[in-house]
């Protein structure tokens, strides 16, 4: 019995040795790698050299320039920002072996030059500044190229909402380091305090900044201050076209929408009709907006507000600084929410971004160099400086002006020049929105077809 166990143990031992000798391939997860020396002497004689991680070679433009076309705002020496940008430009030019050329032309000419260059085949610049109402037709005509492959718009350095306002028909075309085109409501803080009116900032904090409170304030501010029987102080000073556009979008409405891949004029949109009716009633029924004839009413509205004879006026961010003769304090807030809206809006027609012409030959290189040129860490400082230039009453107004750019909603309304006629018919002639919209819808649709639908189909 003991002898049998000994024999069995010997057999098992032999099998284990044979198995170990035959299975000598290193385990890739626990054993020494096959391509690495395994003896101490070999390690000392032939030390392994670890290669440094490879770096992408710096782009070399070989002296070729990057041209940036604009009509405003190239860096100017002698200012803090200008000197910083110029110094950064010199670094960039050395880094990429290039020169950056600022091609300055009069306003309105970039789109003409891009169009002409499409025929000649020679690009006017690598990057061009365009207003949105020039850029959209250019995109539809194939004069501007999509830029999705050249920028990472998921990066948090970009302005909020850029993937919305920089895109068209599902592709990105426009880019900008910061939003400067925005609009809200300026109010005469001195007049508000004198008349005992609630401050709009407080109403916003209480979620009561609505069209009802807006109208109530306008009514209380509108009065005959000297007793001669003539109204000489108004709740609002505004030309009808701008006010109507802002009101439509502040009520979650629209004056153009896409259906089945085509832009259409929504003449029956109830939110738009409600907004236009409210705008018309403020002019004709409540009579809280200073009368205008549709001609020079923009300049008249600015003069009236600056003189302290109007409580409120809509305006873009740059307009506060233009009121150089105004002695009253002015505040700045969102335009109030309409009944069909859940959020405040910042609706603006003038909206400038950078674009790349379709025949630009160095789009990827230009994108790399432009992004490296921008002083991204100074964007918030520049936004504050811009707001501080607008002669605002308080820090609260400055912060609001900085914050409002996060919700910008640029709009392009190619209605064949009809928009002014629609709004003036309602605000000045007192016609109903339904009547005016039905009368105008065919012409408005033709404008959309010509500027968007037909061009996009080519």
VEXDREN-2710 file (C-alpha; in Angstrom, 1 decimal):
% VEXDREN-2710
k/r/px/py/pz
1/UNK/0.0/0.0/0.0
2/UNK/2.8/2.5/0.9
3/UNK/4.8/1.4/-2.2
4/UNK/1.9/2.1/-4.5
5/UNK/1.4/5.6/-3.1
6/UNK/5.1/6.4/-3.6
7/UNK/5.0/5.3/-7.2
8/UNK/1.9/7.4/-7.8
9/UNK/3.6/10.5/-6.3
10/UNK/6.7/10.0/-8.5
11/UNK/4.5/9.8/-11.6
12/UNK/2.7/13.0/-10.7
13/UNK/6.0/14.8/-10.0
14/UNK/7.4/13.8/-13.4
15/UNK/4.3/15.0/-15.2
16/UNK/4.5/18.4/-13.5
17/UNK/8.1/18.9/-14.4
18/UNK/7.5/18.0/-18.0
19/UNK/4.5/20.4/-18.2
20/UNK/6.5/23.3/-16.7
21/UNK/9.4/22.8/-19.1
22/UNK/7.1/22.7/-22.2
23/UNK/5.1/25.8/-21.1
24/UNK/7.9/28.3/-20.9
25/UNK/6.3/31.2/-23.0
26/UNK/6.1/34.4/-20.8
27/UNK/2.7/35.5/-19.6
28/UNK/2.1/38.9/-21.3
29/UNK/0.5/40.3/-18.2
30/UNK/2.8/39.0/-15.5
31/UNK/6.1/37.8/-17.0
32/UNK/9.0/39.7/-18.4
33/UNK/8.2/40.9/-22.0
34/UNK/9.9/38.8/-24.7
35/UNK/11.6/41.8/-26.3
36/UNK/13.2/42.9/-23.0
37/UNK/16.6/41.4/-21.7
38/UNK/16.0/39.2/-18.7
39/UNK/19.4/39.0/-17.0
40/UNK/20.9/41.6/-14.8
41/UNK/24.2/41.7/-16.8
42/UNK/22.4/42.3/-20.1
43/UNK/20.4/45.2/-18.6
44/UNK/23.5/46.9/-17.5
45/UNK/25.3/46.4/-20.8
46/UNK/22.4/47.4/-23.0
47/UNK/20.1/49.8/-21.1
48/UNK/16.7/50.4/-22.6
49/UNK/16.3/53.9/-24.0
50/UNK/12.8/55.4/-23.6
51/UNK/11.8/57.5/-26.5
52/UNK/10.2/60.9/-25.6
53/UNK/6.6/61.3/-26.7
54/UNK/6.4/62.6/-30.2
55/UNK/5.2/66.2/-30.7
56/UNK/3.3/67.5/-33.7
57/UNK/5.5/69.7/-35.7
58/UNK/4.7/73.4/-35.5
59/UNK/2.9/74.6/-38.6
60/UNK/5.4/76.3/-41.0
61/UNK/3.7/78.7/-43.4
62/UNK/7.0/79.3/-45.2
63/UNK/6.5/83.0/-45.3
64/UNK/3.0/82.9/-46.7
65/UNK/0.7/85.5/-45.1
66/UNK/-2.7/85.1/-43.4
67/UNK/-5.1/87.9/-44.5
68/UNK/-7.9/89.0/-42.3
69/UNK/-10.4/91.4/-43.9
70/UNK/-12.6/93.8/-41.8
71/UNK/-13.9/97.3/-41.7
72/UNK/-13.3/97.9/-38.0
73/UNK/-11.2/97.2/-35.0
74/UNK/-7.7/96.1/-36.1
75/UNK/-5.2/96.4/-33.3
76/UNK/-3.9/99.9/-32.6
77/UNK/-0.6/100.6/-30.9
78/UNK/-0.7/102.9/-27.9
79/UNK/-3.6/101.2/-26.1
80/UNK/-3.3/98.4/-23.5
81/UNK/-5.3/96.0/-25.6
82/UNK/-3.7/97.1/-28.9
83/UNK/-0.2/96.7/-27.6
84/UNK/-1.0/93.2/-26.2
85/UNK/-2.5/92.1/-29.5
86/UNK/0.4/93.5/-31.5
87/UNK/2.9/91.8/-29.2
88/UNK/1.0/88.5/-29.6
89/UNK/0.9/88.9/-33.3
90/UNK/4.7/89.2/-33.5
91/UNK/5.0/86.0/-31.5
92/UNK/2.5/84.2/-33.8
93/UNK/4.2/85.4/-36.9
94/UNK/7.6/84.1/-35.7
95/UNK/6.1/80.8/-34.4
96/UNK/4.4/80.0/-37.7
97/UNK/6.8/81.7/-40.1
98/UNK/4.0/83.9/-41.5
99/UNK/2.7/87.5/-41.5
100/UNK/-0.7/88.5/-40.5
101/UNK/-2.2/91.2/-42.8
102/UNK/-5.2/93.2/-41.6
103/UNK/-7.0/94.2/-44.8
104/UNK/-9.2/97.1/-44.0
105/UNK/-12.0/98.1/-46.4
106/UNK/-15.2/100.2/-46.1
107/UNK/-18.3/98.7/-44.6
108/UNK/-20.3/96.7/-47.2
109/UNK/-17.4/96.0/-49.5
110/UNK/-16.3/92.6/-48.1
111/UNK/-19.4/90.8/-49.5
112/UNK/-18.9/92.5/-52.9
113/UNK/-15.2/91.5/-53.0
114/UNK/-16.0/87.9/-52.0
115/UNK/-18.6/87.7/-54.8
116/UNK/-16.1/89.2/-57.4
117/UNK/-13.3/86.9/-56.2
118/UNK/-15.5/83.8/-56.7
119/UNK/-15.5/84.7/-60.4
120/UNK/-11.8/85.5/-60.6
121/UNK/-10.7/82.5/-58.5
122/UNK/-8.4/84.6/-56.3
123/UNK/-9.4/84.7/-52.7
124/UNK/-9.6/88.2/-51.2
125/UNK/-8.6/87.0/-47.7
126/UNK/-8.4/83.9/-45.5
127/UNK/-10.8/85.2/-42.9
128/UNK/-13.5/87.9/-43.6
129/UNK/-15.8/89.8/-41.2
130/UNK/-19.5/89.8/-42.4
131/UNK/-22.8/91.0/-41.1
132/UNK/-25.3/88.1/-40.8
133/UNK/-27.6/89.5/-43.5
134/UNK/-24.6/89.4/-45.9
135/UNK/-23.3/86.1/-44.7
136/UNK/-26.5/84.0/-45.0
137/UNK/-27.0/84.7/-48.8
138/UNK/-23.3/84.2/-49.3
139/UNK/-23.5/80.8/-47.7
140/UNK/-26.5/79.8/-49.8
141/UNK/-24.7/80.9/-52.9
142/UNK/-21.6/78.8/-52.0
143/UNK/-19.4/81.8/-51.5
144/UNK/-18.5/80.8/-47.9
145/UNK/-17.2/77.4/-46.7
146/UNK/-18.2/75.3/-43.7
147/UNK/-15.7/75.2/-40.9
148/UNK/-16.7/72.2/-38.8
149/UNK/-13.4/70.4/-39.6
150/UNK/-11.2/73.3/-38.6
151/UNK/-12.5/74.2/-35.1
152/UNK/-13.5/72.3/-32.0
153/UNK/-16.6/74.2/-31.0
154/UNK/-17.1/71.9/-28.0
155/UNK/-14.2/73.7/-26.3
156/UNK/-15.4/75.9/-23.4
157/UNK/-13.4/78.9/-24.7
158/UNK/-16.0/79.7/-27.3
159/UNK/-19.0/82.0/-26.5
160/UNK/-22.1/80.3/-25.2
161/UNK/-24.5/79.4/-28.0
162/UNK/-22.0/79.6/-30.8
163/UNK/-23.1/76.3/-32.2
164/UNK/-26.6/77.9/-32.7
165/UNK/-25.8/81.3/-34.0
166/UNK/-22.7/80.2/-35.9
167/UNK/-24.5/77.5/-37.9
168/UNK/-26.7/77.5/-40.9
169/UNK/-28.6/74.4/-42.3
170/UNK/-26.8/72.1/-40.0
171/UNK/-23.2/73.2/-40.6
172/UNK/-20.9/75.7/-38.9
173/UNK/-19.9/78.8/-40.9
174/UNK/-19.4/81.7/-38.5
175/UNK/-17.0/82.0/-35.6
176/UNK/-16.1/84.7/-33.1
177/UNK/-14.1/85.0/-29.9
178/UNK/-16.8/87.1/-28.2
179/UNK/-20.3/88.3/-28.8
180/UNK/-20.6/92.1/-29.2
181/UNK/-23.9/92.2/-31.1
182/UNK/-26.7/92.1/-28.6
183/UNK/-29.7/94.2/-27.6
184/UNK/-31.9/94.8/-24.5
185/UNK/-33.8/97.7/-23.0
186/UNK/-32.3/100.9/-21.7
187/UNK/-34.4/102.8/-19.0
188/UNK/-34.1/106.2/-17.5
189/UNK/-33.3/105.5/-13.9
190/UNK/-33.6/109.1/-12.9
191/UNK/-37.1/109.3/-14.3
192/UNK/-38.1/105.9/-12.8
193/UNK/-37.0/107.1/-9.3
194/UNK/-38.8/110.5/-9.8
195/UNK/-42.0/108.8/-10.9
196/UNK/-41.9/106.1/-8.2
197/UNK/-41.7/103.3/-10.8
198/UNK/-40.4/99.9/-9.8
199/UNK/-36.8/99.1/-10.9
200/UNK/-36.8/96.5/-13.7
201/UNK/-33.9/94.7/-12.0
202/UNK/-36.1/94.1/-9.0
203/UNK/-38.9/92.8/-11.2
204/UNK/-36.5/90.4/-12.9
205/UNK/-35.4/89.1/-9.5
206/UNK/-39.1/88.5/-8.6
207/UNK/-39.9/87.0/-12.0
208/UNK/-42.4/89.8/-12.6
209/UNK/-40.7/91.5/-15.6
210/UNK/-43.6/90.8/-18.0
211/UNK/-45.5/92.7/-20.6
212/UNK/-48.2/93.5/-18.1
213/UNK/-45.7/95.3/-15.8
214/UNK/-43.9/96.8/-18.8
215/UNK/-47.2/98.3/-20.0
216/UNK/-48.1/99.5/-16.6
217/UNK/-44.8/101.3/-16.2
218/UNK/-45.2/102.9/-19.7
219/UNK/-48.6/104.1/-18.8
220/UNK/-47.5/105.7/-15.5
221/UNK/-44.5/107.4/-17.2
222/UNK/-46.6/108.9/-20.0
223/UNK/-47.9/112.3/-19.0
224/UNK/-48.2/116.0/-19.5
225/UNK/-45.6/117.4/-17.2
226/UNK/-46.3/121.1/-17.6
227/UNK/-50.1/121.2/-17.7
228/UNK/-50.5/122.5/-21.3
229/UNK/-52.6/119.6/-22.4
230/UNK/-49.9/118.0/-24.5
231/UNK/-48.1/114.8/-23.6
232/UNK/-44.4/115.6/-23.3
233/UNK/-43.1/112.6/-21.4
234/UNK/-43.5/109.1/-22.8
235/UNK/-43.2/105.6/-21.6
236/UNK/-41.3/104.4/-24.6
237/UNK/-39.4/106.0/-27.5
238/UNK/-39.0/103.5/-30.3
239/UNK/-39.3/103.1/-34.0
240/UNK/-41.9/100.4/-34.8
241/UNK/-39.8/98.0/-36.9
242/UNK/-37.2/97.3/-34.2
243/UNK/-39.8/97.1/-31.4
244/UNK/-42.0/94.7/-33.5
245/UNK/-39.1/92.3/-34.2
246/UNK/-38.0/92.2/-30.6
247/UNK/-41.5/91.7/-29.4
248/UNK/-42.2/88.8/-31.8
249/UNK/-39.2/86.9/-30.6
250/UNK/-39.8/87.9/-26.9
251/UNK/-43.2/86.1/-27.2
252/UNK/-41.7/82.9/-28.6
253/UNK/-42.8/83.8/-32.1
254/UNK/-41.0/84.0/-35.4
255/UNK/-41.3/85.8/-38.7
256/UNK/-39.8/82.9/-40.7
257/UNK/-39.6/79.2/-40.1
258/UNK/-38.5/76.0/-41.8
259/UNK/-41.1/73.5/-43.0
260/UNK/-40.1/70.5/-45.1
261/UNK/-36.7/72.0/-45.8
262/UNK/-38.1/75.3/-47.0
263/UNK/-38.3/78.7/-45.3
264/UNK/-41.8/80.0/-45.1
265/UNK/-43.5/83.1/-43.8
266/UNK/-45.8/82.0/-40.9
267/UNK/-48.6/84.6/-41.4
268/UNK/-50.9/82.7/-39.1
269/UNK/-48.5/82.2/-36.2
270/UNK/-50.5/83.2/-33.1
271/UNK/-47.5/84.2/-31.1
272/UNK/-46.4/86.6/-33.8
273/UNK/-49.9/88.0/-34.2
274/UNK/-50.2/88.5/-30.4
275/UNK/-46.9/90.4/-30.3
276/UNK/-47.7/92.6/-33.2
277/UNK/-51.1/93.4/-31.7
278/UNK/-49.5/94.4/-28.4
279/UNK/-47.0/96.6/-30.2
280/UNK/-49.8/98.3/-32.2
281/UNK/-51.9/98.8/-29.1
282/UNK/-49.0/100.5/-27.3
283/UNK/-48.9/103.0/-30.2
284/UNK/-52.6/103.5/-31.0
285/UNK/-54.7/102.4/-28.0
286/UNK/-52.6/103.1/-24.9
287/UNK/-50.6/105.9/-26.6
288/UNK/-47.5/105.3/-24.5
289/UNK/-45.0/105.4/-27.3
290/UNK/-43.9/108.7/-28.7
291/UNK/-45.6/109.1/-32.2
292/UNK/-43.4/108.7/-35.3
293/UNK/-44.0/108.7/-39.0
294/UNK/-41.7/105.9/-40.0
295/UNK/-39.1/108.2/-41.6
296/UNK/-36.5/109.5/-39.2
297/UNK/-38.0/107.8/-36.2
298/UNK/-34.9/106.1/-35.0
299/UNK/-32.9/109.3/-34.6
300/UNK/-36.0/110.9/-33.1
301/UNK/-36.3/108.1/-30.5
302/UNK/-32.7/108.5/-29.5
303/UNK/-33.0/112.3/-29.1
304/UNK/-36.1/111.9/-27.0
305/UNK/-34.6/109.3/-24.7
306/UNK/-31.3/111.2/-24.3
307/UNK/-33.2/114.4/-23.4
308/UNK/-35.0/112.6/-20.5
309/UNK/-38.4/112.7/-22.1
310/UNK/-38.9/108.9/-22.4
311/UNK/-38.7/106.3/-19.7
312/UNK/-37.4/103.4/-22.0
313/UNK/-36.0/102.6/-25.4
314/UNK/-34.7/99.4/-26.9
315/UNK/-31.1/99.4/-27.9
316/UNK/-27.9/97.5/-28.7
317/UNK/-25.0/97.3/-26.4
318/UNK/-23.0/100.1/-28.1
319/UNK/-25.8/102.7/-28.1
320/UNK/-25.4/103.7/-24.4
321/UNK/-22.1/105.4/-25.1
322/UNK/-23.6/107.4/-28.0
323/UNK/-25.8/109.3/-25.6
324/UNK/-23.1/111.9/-24.8
325/UNK/-25.6/114.7/-24.0
326/UNK/-27.7/112.6/-21.6
327/UNK/-27.6/113.9/-18.0
328/UNK/-30.0/111.4/-16.5
329/UNK/-28.7/108.0/-15.4
330/UNK/-29.6/105.1/-17.6
331/UNK/-30.0/101.5/-16.7
332/UNK/-30.0/98.3/-18.8
333/UNK/-32.0/95.1/-18.6
334/UNK/-33.5/92.3/-20.7
335/UNK/-36.6/93.1/-22.8
336/UNK/-39.6/91.8/-20.8
337/UNK/-41.0/88.3/-21.5
338/UNK/-44.1/88.0/-23.5
339/UNK/-47.1/85.8/-22.4
340/UNK/-46.0/82.8/-24.5
341/UNK/-42.3/82.9/-23.4
342/UNK/-40.6/81.2/-20.5
343/UNK/-37.2/82.8/-21.0
344/UNK/-35.8/86.3/-21.8
345/UNK/-34.4/86.8/-25.3
346/UNK/-31.7/88.9/-26.8
347/UNK/-32.8/89.5/-30.3
348/UNK/-30.6/91.4/-32.7
349/UNK/-30.4/92.0/-36.4
350/UNK/-26.8/93.4/-36.7
351/UNK/-24.5/90.5/-35.9
352/UNK/-20.9/90.3/-37.1
353/UNK/-18.9/87.1/-37.2
354/UNK/-15.8/85.8/-39.0
355/UNK/-16.2/83.6/-42.1
356/UNK/-13.9/81.8/-44.5
357/UNK/-14.5/82.4/-48.3
358/UNK/-15.1/79.2/-50.2
359/UNK/-12.0/79.7/-52.4
360/UNK/-9.6/80.4/-49.4
361/UNK/-6.7/78.0/-49.9
362/UNK/-5.4/77.7/-46.3
363/UNK/-8.5/77.3/-44.1
364/UNK/-7.0/74.8/-41.6
365/UNK/-3.9/76.8/-41.3
366/UNK/-5.8/80.1/-40.9
367/UNK/-8.0/78.5/-38.2
368/UNK/-5.0/77.3/-36.2
369/UNK/-3.2/80.7/-36.4
370/UNK/-6.3/82.7/-35.7
371/UNK/-7.1/80.7/-32.5
372/UNK/-3.5/81.1/-31.3
373/UNK/-3.7/84.8/-32.0
374/UNK/-6.7/85.4/-29.8
375/UNK/-6.0/86.4/-26.1
376/UNK/-8.7/84.1/-24.8
377/UNK/-8.0/84.9/-21.1
378/UNK/-8.9/88.6/-21.7
379/UNK/-12.4/88.0/-23.2
380/UNK/-14.3/88.7/-19.9
381/UNK/-12.2/91.7/-19.3
382/UNK/-13.0/93.1/-22.7
383/UNK/-16.7/92.5/-22.2
384/UNK/-16.6/94.4/-18.9
385/UNK/-14.7/97.3/-20.5
386/UNK/-17.2/97.5/-23.3
387/UNK/-20.1/97.6/-20.8
388/UNK/-18.3/100.2/-18.6
389/UNK/-18.1/102.5/-21.7
390/UNK/-21.9/102.7/-22.0
391/UNK/-22.6/105.3/-19.3
392/UNK/-24.6/102.9/-17.2
393/UNK/-25.9/103.8/-13.7
394/UNK/-24.7/100.9/-11.7
395/UNK/-22.7/97.7/-11.4
396/UNK/-26.0/95.8/-11.7
397/UNK/-26.5/97.3/-15.2
398/UNK/-22.9/96.4/-16.2
399/UNK/-23.3/92.8/-15.1
400/UNK/-26.6/92.6/-17.0
401/UNK/-25.0/93.9/-20.2
402/UNK/-22.2/91.3/-19.9
403/UNK/-24.6/88.5/-19.1
404/UNK/-27.1/89.2/-21.9
405/UNK/-24.6/88.2/-24.6
406/UNK/-25.0/84.6/-23.4
407/UNK/-28.5/84.4/-24.8
408/UNK/-28.1/86.2/-28.1
409/UNK/-30.5/85.3/-30.9
410/UNK/-29.4/86.9/-34.2
411/UNK/-32.1/87.1/-36.8
412/UNK/-32.1/87.6/-40.6
413/UNK/-35.4/88.6/-42.1
414/UNK/-35.2/88.8/-46.0
415/UNK/-38.8/89.7/-46.6
416/UNK/-38.3/91.7/-49.7
417/UNK/-38.2/95.1/-47.8
418/UNK/-41.7/94.4/-46.5
419/UNK/-41.0/94.3/-42.7
420/UNK/-41.1/98.1/-42.3
421/UNK/-44.4/98.3/-44.2
422/UNK/-46.0/95.6/-42.0
423/UNK/-45.0/97.2/-38.8
424/UNK/-45.8/100.8/-39.8
425/UNK/-49.3/99.7/-41.1
426/UNK/-50.0/98.3/-37.6
427/UNK/-48.3/101.0/-35.5
428/UNK/-49.0/104.1/-37.4
429/UNK/-52.1/103.4/-39.5
430/UNK/-53.8/101.2/-36.8
431/UNK/-54.5/98.2/-39.0
432/UNK/-55.0/94.8/-37.4
433/UNK/-52.1/92.3/-37.6
434/UNK/-54.3/89.7/-39.3
435/UNK/-55.2/92.1/-42.1
436/UNK/-51.7/93.3/-42.7
437/UNK/-50.1/89.8/-42.5
438/UNK/-52.6/88.2/-44.9
439/UNK/-52.1/91.1/-47.4
440/UNK/-48.3/90.8/-47.1
441/UNK/-47.7/87.1/-46.9
442/UNK/-47.2/86.5/-50.7
443/UNK/-44.6/89.2/-51.0
444/UNK/-42.9/88.1/-47.8
445/UNK/-42.7/84.5/-49.1
446/UNK/-41.3/85.7/-52.4
447/UNK/-38.5/87.5/-50.4
448/UNK/-37.7/84.3/-48.6
449/UNK/-37.8/82.2/-51.8
450/UNK/-35.4/84.6/-53.5
451/UNK/-32.9/85.1/-50.7
452/UNK/-33.0/81.6/-49.1
453/UNK/-34.9/78.9/-50.9
454/UNK/-33.9/79.5/-54.5
455/UNK/-30.3/80.3/-53.6
456/UNK/-30.0/77.3/-51.3
457/UNK/-31.3/75.0/-54.1
458/UNK/-28.6/76.0/-56.5
END
